Amino acid sequence: MRLGDVEFEDFVRTRGSALLRYGYVLTGNADDAADLVQEALLKLSGSWRRVRNKENPESYVRTIMTRQHISWWRSRRRERVTDDLPEGSYTDDHAFGELWKELAALPRKQRVVLVLRYYEDLPDNEIAEILGISRGTVRSQAFRGLNALRVNPSVLERGRA
């Protein structure tokens, strides 16, 4: 095994669970989150030698994940919606479970912007760059998402505690 391979395995071992949580926040679904992480790590493995020397390789992976997620929902919005519900569901055990449920109810773009802004603590210009949209769109999506969450202010108050 080469040194780069060991470093990559160490990175996946130490940051894999954080990437999975990030994937869940983006997708709202544990299975999709796992697929998203797997796709991103597969893409990263091919360029690990170049990326490992960057200041923050995890940020690079998160950007891959965000772009892949956007690509997925763009292609999925062309899918035909049915009334059939899937069997079973994923239950969020996070302390802010109700807040995550409220976020999951938001449109995808609003949810992604809010997650990147408040969960990942990224500035608007970086969010705009990651998502390939303007700063104004980032701000308007954040404004709309926050307004939708304010419909039930008790959820926001519990989320801040």
C-alpha positions as CSV (number, residue, x, y, z in Angstrom):
1,M,0.0,0.0,0.0
2,R,1.3,3.4,-0.9
3,L,1.6,6.3,1.5
4,G,-1.1,8.3,-0.3
5,D,-3.5,5.4,0.1
6,V,-2.9,5.2,3.9
7,E,-3.4,8.9,4.2
8,F,-6.7,8.7,2.3
9,E,-7.9,5.8,4.4
10,D,-7.0,7.8,7.6
11,F,-8.9,10.8,6.2
12,V,-12.0,8.7,5.5
13,R,-11.8,7.0,8.9
14,T,-11.5,10.2,10.8
15,R,-13.8,12.5,8.8
16,G,-16.3,9.9,7.4
17,S,-18.9,10.3,10.1
18,A,-18.8,14.1,9.8
19,L,-19.2,13.9,6.0
20,L,-22.1,11.5,6.5
21,R,-23.8,14.0,8.9
22,Y,-23.3,16.8,6.3
23,G,-24.7,14.6,3.6
24,Y,-27.8,13.9,5.7
25,V,-28.3,17.6,6.3
26,L,-28.1,18.2,2.6
27,T,-30.4,15.4,1.5
28,G,-32.7,14.8,4.5
29,N,-32.3,11.1,4.0
30,A,-29.8,8.6,5.4
31,D,-29.6,6.4,2.3
32,D,-29.1,9.4,0.0
33,A,-26.5,10.8,2.4
34,A,-24.5,7.6,2.3
35,D,-24.7,7.6,-1.5
36,L,-23.6,11.2,-1.6
37,V,-20.6,10.6,0.6
38,Q,-19.6,7.5,-1.3
39,E,-19.7,9.4,-4.7
40,A,-17.7,12.3,-3.3
41,L,-15.0,10.0,-1.8
42,L,-14.8,8.1,-5.0
43,K,-14.2,11.3,-6.9
44,L,-11.7,12.4,-4.2
45,S,-9.7,9.2,-4.3
46,G,-8.7,9.9,-7.9
47,S,-7.3,13.3,-7.0
48,W,-6.1,12.6,-3.4
49,R,-2.4,13.2,-4.1
50,R,-3.2,16.7,-5.3
51,V,-5.9,17.5,-2.6
52,R,-4.1,16.1,0.4
53,N,-1.7,19.0,0.5
54,K,-4.4,21.6,0.5
55,E,-5.2,23.5,3.6
56,N,-8.6,21.9,4.2
57,P,-9.3,18.7,2.2
58,E,-12.6,18.2,4.0
59,S,-13.9,21.5,2.5
60,Y,-12.9,20.2,-0.9
61,V,-15.0,17.0,-0.3
62,R,-18.0,19.0,1.0
63,T,-17.9,21.1,-2.1
64,I,-18.0,17.9,-4.2
65,M,-20.9,16.7,-2.1
66,T,-22.8,20.0,-2.5
67,R,-22.3,20.1,-6.2
68,Q,-23.3,16.4,-6.6
69,H,-26.4,17.0,-4.5
70,I,-27.4,19.9,-6.7
71,S,-26.9,17.8,-9.8
72,W,-29.0,15.1,-8.4
73,W,-32.0,17.3,-7.5
74,R,-31.8,19.0,-10.8
75,S,-32.2,15.7,-12.6
76,R,-34.8,14.5,-10.1
77,R,-37.1,17.4,-10.5
78,R,-37.7,16.1,-14.0
79,E,-38.9,12.9,-12.5
80,R,-42.6,12.0,-12.3
81,V,-44.1,12.4,-8.8
82,T,-46.4,9.6,-7.6
83,D,-48.7,9.1,-4.7
84,D,-47.0,5.9,-3.6
85,L,-45.2,6.4,-0.2
86,P,-42.1,4.4,0.6
87,E,-42.3,1.9,3.4
88,G,-40.5,2.9,6.6
89,S,-38.7,6.1,7.3
90,Y,-35.5,7.4,8.9
91,T,-35.9,9.0,12.4
92,D,-33.6,11.8,13.3
93,D,-32.1,11.3,16.8
94,H,-30.3,14.7,16.7
95,A,-31.0,16.9,19.7
96,F,-32.6,19.4,17.3
97,G,-34.7,16.8,15.6
98,E,-37.7,19.1,15.3
99,L,-35.6,21.8,13.7
100,W,-34.2,19.3,11.2
101,K,-37.7,18.2,10.3
102,E,-38.7,21.8,9.7
103,L,-35.6,22.2,7.5
104,A,-36.5,19.0,5.6
105,A,-39.9,20.6,4.7
106,L,-38.2,23.5,3.0
107,P,-37.4,23.6,-0.7
108,R,-34.0,22.1,-1.4
109,K,-32.3,25.3,-2.4
110,Q,-33.5,27.1,0.7
111,R,-32.4,24.1,2.9
112,V,-29.0,23.9,1.3
113,V,-28.4,27.7,1.7
114,L,-29.5,27.6,5.4
115,V,-27.3,24.6,6.1
116,L,-24.3,26.1,4.5
117,R,-24.8,29.5,6.2
118,Y,-25.8,28.5,9.7
119,Y,-24.6,24.9,10.1
120,E,-21.3,25.2,8.1
121,D,-20.9,28.9,9.0
122,L,-20.0,29.9,5.4
123,P,-20.2,33.5,4.2
124,D,-22.6,34.3,1.4
125,N,-19.9,34.7,-1.3
126,E,-18.6,31.2,-0.6
127,I,-22.0,29.7,-0.6
128,A,-22.7,31.4,-3.9
129,E,-19.5,30.0,-5.4
130,I,-20.2,26.5,-4.1
131,L,-23.8,26.5,-5.5
132,G,-23.0,28.4,-8.7
133,I,-25.5,31.1,-8.0
134,S,-25.3,34.9,-7.2
135,R,-24.9,36.3,-3.7
136,G,-28.3,37.9,-4.1
137,T,-29.9,34.5,-4.7
138,V,-28.1,33.2,-1.6
139,R,-29.6,36.0,0.4
140,S,-33.1,35.7,-1.0
141,Q,-33.1,31.9,-0.5
142,A,-31.9,32.4,3.1
143,F,-34.6,35.1,3.7
144,R,-37.4,32.8,2.3
145,G,-36.2,29.8,4.2
146,L,-36.0,31.7,7.5
147,N,-39.4,33.2,7.0
148,A,-40.8,29.7,6.4
149,L,-39.2,28.5,9.6
150,R,-40.6,31.5,11.5
151,V,-44.1,30.3,10.9
152,N,-43.5,28.1,13.9
153,P,-41.2,30.2,16.2
154,S,-41.2,27.7,19.0
155,V,-39.2,25.3,16.8
156,L,-36.5,28.0,16.3
157,E,-36.4,28.8,20.0
158,R,-35.8,25.2,20.9
159,G,-33.1,24.9,18.2
160,R,-31.2,27.8,19.8
161,A,-31.2,26.3,23.3
